[in-house]
Amino acid sequence: MLLDLAKQYSDIIQQIEVERFRVAGASYELRAVISLNDGSKLFVKDYLFLDGTRKYAYHWQDSEGQLLCRWDNAPHWKALNSYPHHRHVGRNGVVESSDVRTLEDALKEIGGQIQPR
């Protein structure tokens, strides 16, 4: 999956560093840092638990470490119509509804905002 995404988004991805990848039965844990061609980075945390629940956070920051966007499904913004899925945007971390659910969704959104090589 990660290799397929690296190929598909090779016009914006410079490097992928997998910090942790573990599989146990049907569950997995993925932690990675994706360096993008504009100097920004996408920090990936994606977990699938044995009970079938999933937790993710895709934290995109600029080359100076400032938040551009973070997509996650932590269950604490119940008023949003996409609950528990949401995104934090910009330095102030404004919280909004989000359709992003997967790493591919996040890369697609990022790809629409940065210049390809």
Secondary structure as UniProt FT lines:
FT   HELIX           2..8
FT   TURN            9..12
FT   STRAND          13..24
FT   TURN            25..26
FT   STRAND          27..36
FT   TURN            37..38
FT   STRAND          41..48
FT   TURN            50..51
FT   STRAND          54..61
FT   TURN            63..64
FT   STRAND          67..72
FT   TURN            78..79
FT   TURN            81..84
FT   STRAND          86..89
FT   TURN            90..93
FT   STRAND          94..97
FT   HELIX           103..111
FT   TURN            112..113
//
